[in-house]
Each structure stands twice: as C-alpha cells, then as structure tokens.
Amino acid sequence: MRLTEITYGSALAIESYGPGFFRVGSHVLRGASLITPWDAGSWGGLSDLDAPLSLAGKIDVLLVGLGPDLAVIPRAFREALEAAEIGVEPMNTPAACRTYNVLLGEGRRIAAAVLPVP
C-alpha cells in the first residue's frame, strides 16, 4: 500500500482533539468551536446560528460534530443553514474532525462546528 502525506497549504487542519479541546494550527481551542480553512474560534453551540450563517457563500457544507455520539440537530438550526444554501452534515465529533481534514485535503468548501468530547 502506498501512503501519501496530505498537505493543506495555508488552510487550517484539525491536528488533534481531546477532553474539552481542539488543536487547530498551533492554537488550542477550549469548548465548542467553529473551524474553517482560514479561521478557528469559539462557537456558542447549537443555539448560535450567527457564526455559521456568516459563512454563507464561503462554504458548501457545515460538518456538525455533536459530541461523543450522534444526536439530532434542532430543526431551526438545520433549516436556517439550508435556507442560506449551506448543507448540514451531523455526525459525532471524532467523525466530524476526521471528515473535515479529508475534505480539506480535497480542497472542498467546508467548515466544522464541533462540540467537545468529554
């Protein structure tokens, strides 16, 4: 099997995560975080629509990491993002982090809104 190292250029990849934190670039984010290829910072969780909606026109899909387990995204959250033409993909946080990096490596227009794992 041939392995190829992935490079992200200047885009921000999720380097690691653990109990209550995400490491993006050389920064550690604590708590819920919104991560894009160009920026990363805290996020107010599923009740915070403003931050993800500000990405309209910049991303095609928002990966939503819902903690250690898959859960239901509130209908209003999903409908608001879809009305802004942002696809919403719910998954557990570990899967969201892995998927974000894979799609980032493919040059896709994505972001991740992730809740921390305990």
C-alpha positions in Angstrom: 0.0 0.0 0.0 1.3 3.4 -0.9 0.8 6.2 1.7 0.8 9.8 0.6 1.3 12.6 3.1 -1.5 15.2 2.9 -0.6 18.9 2.8 -3.1 21.6 3.5 -1.1 24.6 2.3 -2.2 27.6 4.4 -5.5 26.0 5.4 -6.2 25.2 9.0 -6.5 21.5 9.7 -7.7 19.9 13.0 -4.5 18.5 14.4 -6.0 16.8 17.4 -8.8 16.9 19.9 -9.4 15.6 23.4 -11.5 16.2 26.5 -12.9 19.7 26.0 -10.3 20.9 23.5 -9.4 21.1 19.8 -5.9 21.8 18.4 -6.1 23.8 15.2 -2.9 25.1 13.7 -0.7 25.8 16.7 -3.7 27.0 18.8 -5.7 25.2 21.4 -9.5 25.9 21.4 -11.5 25.1 24.5 -15.2 24.2 24.3 -17.4 24.3 21.2 -15.5 25.6 18.2 -16.2 26.7 14.6 -13.3 25.8 12.3 -12.9 26.9 8.7 -9.9 26.6 6.4 -9.0 30.2 7.2 -10.0 30.7 10.8 -10.9 28.9 14.0 -12.5 30.1 17.2 -15.1 29.5 19.9 -18.7 28.9 18.9 -21.9 29.2 21.0 -23.1 25.8 20.2 -26.4 24.8 18.5 -28.1 27.9 19.8 -25.6 30.1 17.9 -26.7 30.5 14.3 -25.0 33.8 13.6 -21.5 32.4 13.3 -22.3 29.5 10.9 -24.7 31.7 8.9 -21.8 34.2 8.4 -20.2 31.5 6.2 -22.9 31.6 3.6 -21.3 31.9 0.1 -17.9 30.8 1.5 -18.7 27.1 2.3 -20.9 24.5 0.8 -21.2 22.1 3.8 -21.0 22.5 7.5 -20.0 19.4 9.4 -21.6 19.4 12.8 -19.9 17.4 15.5 -22.4 16.6 18.2 -20.1 15.3 20.9 -19.2 11.7 21.5 -22.5 10.4 20.0 -24.7 11.2 17.0 -27.7 13.3 18.0 -30.5 15.2 16.3 -29.8 18.7 15.2 -32.5 21.2 16.1 -34.8 21.7 13.1 -34.5 25.6 13.2 -30.7 25.2 13.0 -30.8 22.9 10.0 -33.5 24.9 8.2 -31.7 28.3 8.7 -28.5 26.9 7.3 -30.2 25.2 4.4 -32.1 28.4 3.5 -28.6 30.0 3.3 -27.6 27.3 0.9 -25.2 25.6 3.4 -25.6 21.8 3.6 -25.6 20.4 7.1 -24.0 17.0 7.9 -24.5 15.9 11.5 -22.1 13.3 13.0 -20.2 12.6 16.2 -17.3 14.9 16.9 -14.5 12.4 16.2 -16.0 11.7 12.7 -16.5 15.4 12.1 -12.8 16.1 12.8 -11.6 13.3 10.5 -14.1 14.2 7.7 -13.1 17.9 7.9 -9.5 17.0 7.3 -10.2 14.6 4.5 -12.4 17.2 2.7 -10.0 20.0 3.4 -7.2 17.9 1.7 -9.5 17.6 -1.3 -9.9 21.4 -1.4 -13.6 21.3 -0.6 -15.5 24.4 0.7 -16.3 23.1 4.2 -16.3 24.1 7.8 -16.8 22.2 11.1 -18.9 23.3 14.0 -17.9 20.9 16.8 -19.0 20.3 20.3 -16.2 18.9 22.6 -15.9 15.3 23.7 -15.7 14.6 27.5 
